Amino acid sequence: MTKITISYRREDSGIITGRIFDRLVAHYGTDTVFRDIDNIPPGIDYRKYINECLNRTDILLAIIGPDWAGKTPDGRTRIAEPTDLVRIEVEVALQKDIPVVPVLVANATMPQPNELPEALHDFAYRNAVKVDALEDFDDHVRRLTRNLDRLLKSKGVLPSRTEVPKEADRERDEPRAVNPPQPVIRIMAQVFSWALIALFILASVYLILIGVLANASGDISNGGALIIGIVALLLMAFGYIVYSKSTKRT
């Protein structure tokens, strides 16, 4: 069974490693991608444990953030210590001739040979893949999976991957407009609708009063007053329609 193992230092790149892991699982399946091989049972020799885990690994991804070397307060680096788990993971993979792919995150750069213990010097010459956590994340992860596909194919272990539907993939990758919260929109629509209805009612009442007063004073005929009354009724009816539609929307 194909196996891709992710090596990382939690305090250095834990969050983006989780995102990369999720995308790789979506691409290859849950039975192919593994991380946290340092969850070692108590009392077990972790060198042997990691060695056995990597025996079943086809590719090791080494996630490298700005503090992948693990600087300590006294100026040393954890990667230089023989007991460092990240060092052991990479060192064992190199010894077993397992493809080790450095993945640079958070603007990290590849370590120089003189910054690494002698057993990891070859790691400094591995071609790295960059994965940006921001707007280029999707494109970078797609490029990473294409490179992994080629590596697995060359080893004859490319699994039948779980494809994300094209439409869903496109919707996920397209930038989405930031819309106001729906409750705010509903409140604004209600306020506007009530204001419009109040305006229609006031206009209708005004027209009716004008018609009544003008007819009483003889300024207009009964026919004119009737026309004004009809216009006022039409305005009130239109206001009722607006009210009905606004209540249906909310």
C-alpha positions in Angstrom: 0.0 0.0 0.0 1.2 3.5 -0.9 2.3 5.6 2.0 3.2 9.3 2.3 4.6 10.4 5.7 4.8 14.0 6.9 7.6 15.1 9.1 7.2 18.4 10.9 7.9 20.3 14.1 4.6 21.2 15.7 5.7 24.6 17.1 7.2 25.5 13.8 4.6 24.6 11.2 1.7 22.7 12.9 -1.2 24.8 11.5 -0.3 24.8 7.8 0.8 21.2 8.1 -2.8 20.3 9.0 -4.1 22.1 6.0 -1.6 20.3 3.7 -2.4 17.0 5.3 -6.2 17.6 4.6 -5.6 18.4 0.9 -3.3 15.3 0.5 -5.9 13.1 2.1 -8.6 14.4 -0.2 -6.3 13.7 -3.2 -4.8 10.3 -2.2 -7.2 8.9 0.5 -7.1 8.5 4.2 -5.1 5.2 4.0 -2.2 6.8 2.1 -1.2 10.0 4.0 0.2 9.8 7.6 1.6 12.2 10.1 2.5 12.3 13.8 4.7 9.2 13.7 6.3 10.6 16.8 3.2 9.6 18.8 5.4 6.8 20.3 4.0 4.5 23.0 5.8 4.8 26.4 8.8 2.6 26.9 9.4 2.0 23.2 12.8 2.8 21.6 11.7 5.7 19.3 14.6 5.0 16.9 13.3 1.6 16.2 9.7 2.8 16.1 10.5 5.5 13.5 12.6 3.1 11.6 9.7 0.6 11.3 7.3 3.3 10.4 9.5 4.5 7.6 10.0 1.0 6.3 6.5 1.3 4.9 7.0 4.8 3.6 7.3 5.7 -0.1 7.8 9.4 0.3 8.7 11.6 3.3 7.5 15.2 3.2 9.7 17.4 5.5 7.7 20.6 6.3 10.2 23.3 7.0 9.1 26.6 8.6 11.3 29.4 9.9 12.2 27.5 13.1 12.5 24.0 11.6 16.0 23.7 13.1 14.5 24.3 16.6 16.6 27.0 18.1 17.0 26.8 21.9 17.4 29.7 24.3 21.1 28.9 24.7 21.7 29.3 21.0 21.9 25.6 20.1 19.6 23.9 17.6 17.5 20.8 18.3 18.2 19.4 14.8 21.9 19.0 15.9 21.0 16.8 18.8 21.1 13.0 18.1 17.9 12.5 20.1 15.8 15.0 18.1 12.8 13.2 16.5 12.7 15.4 13.4 16.3 14.8 12.8 15.9 11.0 13.2 12.9 11.0 10.8 14.8 12.7 8.1 18.1 10.9 8.8 16.5 7.4 8.6 14.7 8.3 5.4 17.9 9.4 3.8 19.6 6.2 4.9 16.9 4.1 3.4 17.1 6.1 0.2 13.4 7.2 0.6 12.6 10.3 -1.5 12.6 13.2 1.0 10.7 16.3 -0.3 11.3 19.5 1.6 8.2 21.7 1.7 9.0 25.3 2.5 6.3 27.2 4.4 6.0 30.7 6.0 8.8 32.1 3.8 11.3 29.6 5.2 14.5 28.8 3.2 16.4 25.6 2.9 19.1 25.1 5.6 22.7 25.2 4.5 24.9 22.1 4.9 27.0 23.8 7.5 23.8 24.4 9.6 23.0 20.7 9.7 24.7 17.7 11.3 26.8 15.7 9.0 24.2 12.9 8.6 21.8 15.5 7.1 24.1 17.3 4.7 22.5 15.6 1.7 19.2 17.0 2.8 20.4 20.5 2.1 20.6 19.6 -1.6 17.1 18.2 -2.0 14.9 20.3 -4.4 12.2 22.0 -2.3 8.6 22.9 -3.0 7.1 26.1 -1.7 3.6 26.2 -0.2 2.2 29.6 0.7 -0.4 29.8 3.4 -2.2 32.7 1.8 -3.8 33.3 -1.6 -1.5 30.9 -3.5 -2.1 28.0 -1.2 -4.4 26.0 -3.6 -2.0 26.4 -6.6 1.0 25.5 -4.5 -0.7 22.3 -3.1 -1.8 21.3 -6.6 1.8 21.7 -7.8 3.0 19.6 -4.8 0.6 16.8 -5.5 1.6 16.7 -9.2 5.2 16.3 -8.1 4.3 13.6 -5.7 2.3 11.9 -8.4 5.3 11.8 -10.7 7.5 10.4 -7.8 5.0 7.7 -6.9 4.5 6.8 -10.6 8.3 6.4 -11.0 8.2 4.0 -8.1 5.3 2.2 -9.5 3.1 2.8 -6.4 0.7 5.6 -7.6 -2.6 4.9 -5.8 -6.0 5.3 -7.3 -6.6 8.7 -5.8 -9.9 10.3 -4.5 -10.7 13.1 -7.0 -12.5 16.2 -5.8 -15.4 17.0 -8.2 -14.3 19.6 -10.7 -17.3 22.0 -9.9 -16.7 21.8 -6.2 -12.9 22.3 -6.7 -13.6 25.4 -8.9 -16.0 26.8 -6.3 -13.5 26.3 -3.5 -10.7 27.9 -5.4 -12.6 31.0 -6.7 -12.4 34.0 -4.4 -15.7 34.7 -2.8 -17.2 38.1 -2.2 -17.5 39.1 1.5 -21.2 39.7 2.0 -22.8 41.4 5.0 -24.3 39.1 7.6 -27.8 38.0 6.5 -29.6 39.4 9.6 -28.3 42.9 8.8 -29.6 42.6 5.3 -33.0 41.5 6.5 -33.2 44.3 9.0 -32.2 46.9 6.3 -34.9 45.5 3.9 -37.6 45.7 6.6 -36.7 49.2 7.5 -36.8 50.3 3.9 -40.1 48.5 3.3 -41.8 50.1 6.3 -40.5 53.5 5.3 -41.9 53.0 1.8 -45.2 51.8 3.1 -45.4 54.8 5.5 -44.7 57.1 2.6 -47.5 55.6 0.5 -50.0 55.9 3.5 -49.1 59.5 4.1 -49.4 60.3 0.4 -52.8 58.6 0.3 -54.1 60.4 3.3 -52.8 63.7 2.0 -54.5 63.2 -1.4 -57.8 62.2 0.3 -57.7 65.3 2.6 -56.8 67.6 -0.4 -59.7 66.1 -2.4 -62.2 66.4 0.5 -61.2 70.0 1.3 -61.1 71.1 -2.4 -64.5 69.5 -3.1 -66.0 71.1 0.0 -64.7 74.6 -1.0 -65.9 74.1 -4.5 -62.3 74.3 -6.0 -62.8 70.9 -7.8 -65.8 68.9 -9.0 -67.0 65.6 -7.7 -65.3 63.9 -10.6 -61.9 65.5 -9.7 -62.3 64.4 -6.1 -63.1 60.9 -7.3 -60.0 60.8 -9.4 -57.9 61.9 -6.4 -59.6 59.2 -4.3 -58.8 56.6 -6.8 -55.1 57.6 -7.0 -55.0 57.5 -3.2 -56.5 54.0 -3.2 -54.0 52.8 -5.8 -51.1 54.2 -3.7 -52.4 52.3 -0.6 -52.8 49.1 -2.7 -49.2 49.4 -3.9 -48.1 49.9 -0.4 -49.9 46.8 0.7 -48.2 44.8 -2.1 -44.8 46.1 -0.9 -45.7 45.1 2.6 -46.8 41.6 1.5 -43.5 40.9 -0.4 -41.3 42.2 2.5 -43.0 39.9 5.0 -42.5 36.9 2.6 -38.8 37.6 2.2 -38.3 37.7 6.0 
